[in-house]
Amino acid sequence: MKLEKLNPSVKMLVVLIAVIMLSFQYLVFLNLTVFAAAILMLLFFSDARLPKIAALLVPAFIAAFGLFMMGLYYTRGSSILALPPPDAAMEGIAAVPYMVRAAMARNLYSALQLSTRLLAFAGMGILFALTTPGEDFVLSLMHQCHLPPKFAYGILAAVNLMPSMVREFRQVRTAHEVRGIHAGPLSMKVLFTMLVNSIHWSEAEAMAMESKGFFADAPRTFHKVMRVRWYDLVFALAFLGSLAAMMILVKY
C-alpha cells in the first residue's frame, strides 16, 4: 500500500493532529521516534526517492542544529558565563560547581527538546509533501473540505504557470545577455518583463476558463473524484493511535 493512494485531506488532518499532540509533549525520544517513523515510511511505503528526501532533510537538519545551539547557549537561566577557566576545567568535571553543571544539563535537555521537535515536524511535513500530488490535494480540498472551485482552480492555474514563469525568466535573462546587458538573479529589468508576461498569461487563462463555461456557482462534473476509503481511516487510526500509545509508554 503506497502513501500516494491515501486521501490527501485525511493525510493532512492526520499530520495536523499529530503536530498538535506533539506540541504538548517535551519528550526527546518521542520526537526522534516520530521523525524516524516518517523517514522509514517514506523509504518503504512511497515512491519518493532517497536523493529527494535527503535534499529536503538538509535544511531541516541545519534549522535543528541552529535551534540546538540557541537552546544550549541562550536558554533562560543559562550559566555558561559562570564556567571556570580552561585550566580549572582540565582538572576534571568535579572542578565545575554543581549549580553550573545542573544549569548546563538543563540547557542541554532544553536544546534537545527544541531541535528534535523541529525534526519531528519536518519529518511529517516531508512525508505529506512527497506523497501528495498537487492536483489530488486540490481536488480533495474541493470534495472533502468544500473549498470553492474558483479558489481551487485558481490555485491549480498558478501552480501550472510556475514552470512557464521559470522558463520565461531564463529566456528574458538570456535575451539581455545577448544584447550585452548584465542582469543578475534579482535584476528588476528581468523581473519586470517576466511579471508583465505573467499578467498576460493570467488574463488568457481567465478568458479560456470563461469561454469554456466555467462559473463559480455552476454545477460541474469532475474527471477524478477523491473519496475517503476504508484504508484512509485505517491509516488515520493506526498513525494517531500509535502516536498516543508511544506518548503514554514513554511518559510512564
ZIVEN-V856483 format. One line per field, one symbol per residue. ss: DSSP state (@ for helix, = for strand, . for the rest). phi: phi as a letter, one per 30 degrees, with the letter a starting at -180 (. if undefined). psi: psi as a letter, one per 20 degrees, with the letter a starting at -180 (. if undefined). A space follows every 50 residues. Layout:
# ZIVEN-V856483
ss = ???
phi = ???
psi = ???
This chain:
# ZIVEN-V856483
ss = ..@@@..@@@@@@@@@@@@@@@@....@@@@@@@@@@@@@@@@@.....@ @@@@@@@@@@@@@@@@@@@@@@@@.....@@@...@@@@...@@@..@@@ @@@@@@@@@@@@@@@@@@@@@@@@@@@@@@...@@@@@@@@@@.....@@ @@@@@@@@@@@@@@@@@@@@@@@@@@@@.........@@@@@@@@@@@@@ @@@@@@@@@@@..................@@@@@@@@@@@@@@@@@@@@@ @.
phi = .ddddddddddddddddddddddccbcddddddddddddddddcbbcdcd eddddddeddddddddddddddcbddidbddcdddedddddkddddeddd ddddddddddddddddddddddddddedddcbdddddddddddcchdeed dddddddddddeeddddddddddddddddicdbddcdddddddddddddd dddddddddddcidbdcddacbdbcdbccddddddddddddddddddddd dc
psi = oqhhiqphggggggggghggghijqloghgghggghhgghhhhikrjpqg hhghhhhghghghhhghghghhijqpjqkhijqrrhhhhiirhhipqhhg hggggghghhhhggghghhgghghghgggijopgghgghhhghhjlpphh hghgggggghighhgghhgggghhhghhjjoporhkphgghggghghhgg ghghgghhghhjkpqgjqqrrqipppqorhhghgggggghggggghgggh h.
